[in-house]
Amino acid sequence: MIFNIKEFEKKLIDKELNRKELANRIGIAPNTLSMKIDGNSDFKIKETIAIARELGLNDTEFMMLFFNKKLSLNESHEEESAAREAM
């Protein structure tokens, strides 16, 4: 997972939150959130969903935050096709 720290910090500011407040809202320790943001630990799926909800992310923003990538419908279909061909 490629975490987009700049986008994350921007979203925190937009929601008038800091890392500690977000960590508390999603039910993890602030130092655990920092470790995950810094790439020292992986996010659990439920944590990414909780963060997306707290920050009000749409699908595209979610992808850009957690995967640092914006997927268009064509790209996702191309990736699906390539995965099927590889099988």
C-alpha positions in Angstrom: 0.0 0.0 0.0 1.3 3.4 -1.0 0.0 5.9 1.5 -0.3 9.5 0.3 0.7 11.5 3.4 0.2 15.0 1.8 -3.4 14.1 0.8 -4.0 12.7 4.3 -2.8 15.8 6.1 -4.9 18.0 3.7 -8.0 15.9 4.6 -7.3 16.2 8.3 -7.1 20.0 8.0 -10.3 20.1 6.0 -12.1 18.1 8.7 -10.4 20.2 11.5 -8.9 17.0 13.0 -5.4 16.0 14.1 -3.9 12.5 14.1 -4.6 11.9 17.7 -8.3 12.8 17.3 -8.6 10.6 14.2 -6.9 7.7 16.0 -9.3 7.9 18.9 -12.3 8.1 16.5 -11.3 4.9 14.6 -10.3 3.0 17.8 -6.6 2.8 17.6 -3.7 4.3 19.6 -2.3 7.5 18.1 1.2 6.0 18.0 -0.3 3.0 16.1 -1.8 5.4 13.5 1.6 7.2 13.1 3.4 3.9 12.6 0.9 2.9 9.9 1.1 6.4 8.2 4.9 6.2 8.2 4.8 2.7 6.6 6.1 0.8 9.6 2.9 -1.2 9.9 0.1 -2.0 7.6 -3.5 -0.7 7.8 -6.2 -3.2 8.4 -9.1 -3.0 6.0 -11.5 -1.9 8.7 -9.1 0.9 9.6 -9.0 2.2 6.0 -12.8 2.1 5.9 -13.1 3.9 9.2 -10.6 6.6 8.1 -12.5 7.0 4.8 -15.8 7.5 6.8 -14.2 10.0 9.3 -12.6 12.0 6.5 -15.7 11.8 4.2 -13.7 10.3 1.3 -15.4 9.2 -1.9 -14.1 6.2 -3.9 -11.5 8.2 -5.9 -10.2 10.0 -2.8 -9.9 6.7 -1.0 -7.8 5.3 -3.8 -5.6 8.4 -4.0 -5.1 8.3 -0.2 -4.3 4.7 0.3 -2.9 3.7 -3.0 -1.7 7.0 -4.3 -3.4 6.3 -7.6 -6.5 7.6 -9.4 -8.2 4.8 -11.4 -10.5 5.5 -14.2 -13.1 3.0 -15.3 -11.0 2.1 -18.3 -7.9 1.5 -16.2 -9.8 -0.8 -13.8 -11.2 -2.8 -16.7 -7.8 -3.1 -18.3 -6.3 -4.3 -15.1 -9.1 -6.9 -14.7 -8.5 -8.1 -18.2 -4.7 -8.4 -17.7 -5.3 -10.3 -14.4 -7.6 -12.8 -16.2 -5.1 -13.3 -19.0 -2.3 -14.0 -16.5 -4.3 -16.9 -15.0 
